[in-house]
Amino acid sequence: KDANLMVAKKSCETMQKSFVPDEHWELHFELRRRPMGSITPAPTLQQPMVAALGKVVFASRDGVLYSMDPVKKIVLWPRIVGRFGDRVSNLTTQRDEIYIGNVIGEVTAISAHTGKSRWVAKVGSPVLAAPGISRDSKWLAVGTTAGTVLIINNETGSIVSRFATENEVLARPVFAGEMLIAGSTDNHVYGYSMLKK
């Protein structure tokens, strides 16, 4: 007599097979994944997403930064960070804040809870590189397409120092001990002493 066997697994398509059981039988199922749900909060996502406070945060080409709850599949807050079509920098997160730069030369510290700015620094040139942040969260480093690297006091948002490279800075600057390291498209890597300035 024929038997029917159905296999159901969360996040996979349900599979069903009919077979004739005999003394020795074996079935193989190739489960195909399916989405558990979907949400379309933004027109185009072209940059890396980040996690902040258990939420997914991403920038879209509509000039908006979105925070999404992946379990509830809802947008918690949208935040305008640029103009439609403009590319913003990749995101940097630390603790409960998100740092982002844009093509009009602004860098912003944004609360992951609310989407509101704690400070906005005007750096004078477009920022496409993700901001770099020191381990103690005291300093933020920002590279611009004009080749300038700026150091921002993360408590106040004020620019405390800067140095120039000979071309665009398109990669995230990094803090390595007491040094700030930045690479430029002039084929050089620059080191800046945070102690000696």
C-alpha positions, 0 to 999 in steps of 0.5 A: 500500500502507498504511503505519503510522507510530508516534511515541513520545516520553518523557513523551508518549502514543505516537501511531500513524497509518496512511496511503497514501504518495504522491509528496507526503505530510505527517502531523501529530501532536498529542502528548499529555503524560502523567506520567512517574511519580507519587507521593502522599506527602501528603493535601493540598498547598495551599501553594507548594512550594520547591526545596532542594538539588535536592529538592522540599520542601512542607508538607501539611495533615497537619501534616508537611513533606516532602522529595521526590526528584523523579527517584527519586519517593521521600520523603527525610524527613518532619518534623512541623511542626504539628497535623493540619489546621493551616496552616503558613506558606509556606516560605523557603529559603536555602542548605541550610535551610528556615524555617517558622512555625506556628499555635502560634507557633513558627518553625524552621530546618530542615536540607534534608539531614536534616529536623532543626531547628537551632533553634526560636524561640517567638514567642508568636502564630501565624505564617502569613506566610513568614519573611524572611531577610537576604541574609547569612543573619544575620537572620530576620524573622517576622510574626505574626497578632498584628501583631508583627514579630520579628527572630531571630538566625539563628545562635542562634534568639534573638529580638533585636528586635521592633516592633508593627503594628496588625493581622495580618502575613500577607505575608513581611517583606523586607530591603532594604539596612539596612531591614526592611520589613513590611506589615500588614492595617492598610493600612500598610507599616512600615520598621525600621532594622537599624542604628539598631534 
